[in-house]
Amino acid sequence: PFVPHDPTSRVASAMPILMGSVPDQPAPPSFHLEATHQEPVAGGQSTDVMSADMQGTNVHFAHTASGRTIPGYVIDGQGYDANGQPQAAGSGSASMDWLMWPLDLQMMLATASSDATAAGTDTLEGRPVEVYTLDASGLTPVGVPPLVTAVTGTLWVDQETGALLKAELDYQATVGSGTGTGHIEVTVTQIGAVTVALP
C-alpha cells in the first residue's frame, strides 16, 4: 500500500522540483505547462498567464502579464527572443522573465505547506500522483506583494519525481490598506513528449 510522504516537505518542494532547481530530485524530462494567476491588486485583479514547453533546462514560453505578451526561449541559461536571437542578461530578458514568474506560487506553497494534508492518490497523464490539500489561515505575510494571509486548495504531485503536476489554489492577501482574493491554476501535460529548440 502507498505510504504518503510528509505533506509539508512534499508541498514545499513540488514547484522547485518541477522547475529543475532541486539538484538531487530531477524533474520530469520534458513537459508542457499552463499556468494562470489572477492576482489581487488595488481596485480588482490582474491576470498573469504562462504557457511553456520545457525540456531539461531548455524552455520555449509565452508569458502574458499586464496585457503584454513576452515570447521567448531559454537555452542553457541564455535568453533568446521569439526569433531565436540572443538577449542580454538582466531585466526584460527572456531568462529573467522565466525565472521570476513562479516566485509567487513557490513562496505561497512554502508558507502554507505546514497546513498541508495528504488526501490520497490519483492518476494524471497516466502517472500515479499524490493528492494534498491546503487549508491555511492566519499566515504571516512575507516577501513582496501579494502578501498572502490564507491559502486553500489542492495539489497533485508526481509520485515518481515529487514534481507538481497540477494545482488549484485560492488565497487571500493584503493589498495596500485592504485585502483581496487571488486564484492560481497550474496544469502539466505531455510529460516526456516535448522537445525544445531554437527556431
C-alpha positions as CSV (number, residue, x, y, z in Angstrom):
1,P,0.0,0.0,0.0
2,F,1.1,3.6,-0.7
3,V,2.6,5.4,2.3
4,P,2.3,9.1,1.9
5,H,5.3,11.4,2.2
6,D,5.5,14.1,4.7
7,P,2.9,16.6,3.4
8,T,4.9,19.7,4.5
9,S,8.1,18.8,2.6
10,R,6.2,17.4,-0.4
11,V,4.2,20.5,-0.9
12,A,7.0,22.9,-0.3
13,S,9.4,21.2,-2.8
14,A,6.9,20.3,-5.5
15,M,7.3,23.5,-7.6
16,P,11.1,23.8,-7.2
17,I,11.4,20.2,-8.4
18,L,9.2,20.9,-11.4
19,M,11.3,23.9,-12.3
20,G,14.5,21.9,-12.0
21,S,16.0,23.7,-9.1
22,V,16.5,20.7,-6.7
23,P,19.7,19.0,-7.9
24,D,19.1,15.6,-6.3
25,Q,15.5,15.4,-7.4
26,P,15.3,15.7,-11.2
27,A,12.1,17.0,-12.8
28,P,10.2,15.1,-15.5
29,P,12.5,15.1,-18.6
30,S,10.1,17.3,-20.5
31,F,6.5,18.7,-20.3
32,H,4.1,21.3,-21.3
33,L,2.9,23.8,-18.7
34,E,-0.1,26.1,-18.5
35,A,-0.5,28.5,-15.5
36,T,-2.9,31.2,-14.8
37,H,-2.6,33.6,-11.8
38,Q,-5.5,36.0,-11.0
39,E,-3.7,38.3,-8.6
40,P,-5.4,40.9,-6.3
41,V,-4.4,44.5,-6.9
42,A,-5.9,47.8,-5.8
43,G,-9.3,48.0,-7.3
44,G,-9.6,44.4,-8.6
45,Q,-7.4,41.7,-10.1
46,S,-4.7,41.4,-12.7
47,T,-4.2,38.2,-14.8
48,D,-0.8,36.6,-15.4
49,V,-0.6,33.7,-17.9
50,M,2.3,31.4,-18.6
51,S,2.4,28.8,-21.4
52,A,5.6,26.8,-21.8
53,D,7.3,23.8,-23.2
54,M,10.3,22.6,-21.1
55,Q,12.9,20.0,-21.9
56,G,15.5,19.7,-19.2
57,T,16.7,23.3,-18.6
58,N,15.6,24.5,-22.1
59,V,12.3,26.4,-22.3
60,H,10.1,27.9,-25.0
61,F,7.4,30.1,-23.5
62,A,4.9,32.9,-23.9
63,H,4.2,35.0,-20.7
64,T,1.3,37.4,-20.7
65,A,1.2,40.0,-17.9
66,S,-0.3,43.5,-17.7
67,G,-1.8,43.0,-21.2
68,R,1.6,42.4,-22.7
69,T,2.9,39.0,-24.0
70,I,6.6,38.2,-23.9
71,P,7.5,35.2,-26.0
72,G,11.0,33.7,-25.7
73,Y,13.4,30.9,-25.2
74,V,15.9,30.0,-22.5
75,I,18.5,27.6,-23.8
76,D,21.4,26.5,-21.5
77,G,20.6,29.5,-19.3
78,Q,20.8,32.1,-22.1
79,G,17.7,34.1,-23.0
80,Y,16.6,34.4,-26.7
81,D,13.7,36.3,-28.3
82,A,10.9,34.7,-30.3
83,N,13.1,34.7,-33.4
84,G,16.0,32.9,-31.6
85,Q,18.2,36.0,-31.3
86,P,20.3,36.1,-28.1
87,Q,19.3,38.7,-25.4
88,A,21.5,40.5,-22.9
89,A,21.1,39.2,-19.3
90,G,19.1,41.3,-16.9
91,S,15.7,42.9,-16.5
92,G,13.4,42.4,-19.5
93,S,15.3,39.4,-20.9
94,A,13.6,36.1,-21.5
95,S,15.7,34.3,-19.0
96,M,14.8,36.7,-16.2
97,D,11.1,36.6,-17.1
98,W,11.1,32.8,-16.9
99,L,12.9,32.8,-13.6
100,M,10.6,35.4,-12.0
101,W,7.1,34.1,-12.9
102,P,6.9,31.2,-10.4
103,L,8.1,33.0,-7.4
104,D,4.6,34.0,-6.1
105,L,3.5,30.4,-6.2
106,Q,6.7,29.0,-4.7
107,M,6.5,31.4,-1.8
108,M,2.8,30.7,-1.3
109,L,3.3,26.9,-1.1
110,A,6.4,27.2,1.1
111,T,4.5,29.5,3.5
112,A,1.3,27.4,3.6
113,S,2.9,23.9,3.4
114,S,2.8,23.3,7.2
115,D,-1.0,23.2,6.8
116,A,-0.9,20.6,4.1
117,T,-2.8,17.3,4.4
118,A,-2.3,14.1,2.4
119,A,-5.6,13.3,0.7
120,G,-4.9,10.0,-1.1
121,T,-3.7,9.2,-4.6
122,D,-4.9,9.7,-8.2
123,T,-3.7,9.4,-11.8
124,L,-2.8,12.2,-14.1
125,E,-1.3,11.8,-17.6
126,G,-1.2,8.1,-16.9
127,R,1.1,8.7,-13.9
128,P,0.4,7.9,-10.2
129,V,0.1,11.1,-8.2
130,E,-0.2,12.1,-4.6
131,V,-3.0,14.5,-3.7
132,Y,-2.5,17.1,-1.0
133,T,-5.0,19.7,0.3
134,L,-4.1,23.1,1.8
135,D,-6.2,25.0,4.3
136,A,-4.0,27.6,5.9
137,S,-5.2,30.8,7.5
138,G,-3.6,33.4,9.7
139,L,-0.3,33.3,7.7
140,T,2.2,36.0,8.4
141,P,2.8,37.9,5.2
142,V,6.4,37.8,4.0
143,G,8.3,38.9,0.9
144,V,6.8,41.1,-1.8
145,P,3.1,41.5,-2.9
146,P,0.9,39.7,-2.9
147,L,1.3,39.4,0.9
148,V,-0.6,36.1,1.4
149,T,-2.5,35.6,4.6
150,A,-4.6,32.5,3.8
151,V,-4.5,29.6,1.2
152,T,-6.9,26.8,0.3
153,G,-6.8,24.3,-2.5
154,T,-5.4,21.1,-3.9
155,L,-2.1,20.0,-5.3
156,W,-1.3,16.9,-7.4
157,V,2.3,15.8,-7.0
158,D,4.0,13.2,-9.3
159,Q,4.7,10.2,-7.2
160,E,7.9,9.3,-9.0
161,T,9.7,12.7,-9.1
162,G,7.9,14.8,-6.5
163,A,7.2,17.5,-9.1
164,L,4.0,19.5,-9.1
165,L,1.7,18.3,-11.9
166,K,-1.5,20.3,-11.1
167,A,-2.6,22.9,-8.6
168,E,-5.8,24.8,-7.9
169,L,-5.4,27.4,-5.2
170,D,-7.5,30.2,-3.8
171,Y,-5.9,32.7,-1.5
172,Q,-6.4,35.9,0.4
173,A,-3.7,38.6,0.5
174,T,-3.1,42.1,1.9
175,V,-3.4,44.7,-0.9
176,G,-2.4,48.2,0.2
177,S,-4.5,49.0,3.3
178,G,-7.1,46.3,2.5
179,T,-7.4,42.7,1.4
180,G,-8.1,40.9,-1.9
181,T,-8.5,37.4,-3.2
182,G,-6.5,35.5,-5.8
183,H,-6.6,32.3,-7.7
184,I,-3.9,30.1,-9.3
185,E,-4.2,27.1,-11.6
186,V,-1.2,25.1,-12.9
187,T,-1.5,22.1,-15.2
188,V,1.4,20.0,-16.5
189,T,0.8,17.7,-19.5
190,Q,2.7,15.9,-22.3
191,I,5.2,14.5,-19.8
192,G,8.2,13.1,-21.6
193,A,6.8,14.1,-25.0
194,V,8.1,17.7,-25.5
195,T,11.2,18.9,-27.4
196,V,12.6,22.4,-27.3
197,A,15.0,24.0,-29.8
198,L,15.6,27.4,-31.2
199,P,13.8,28.3,-34.5
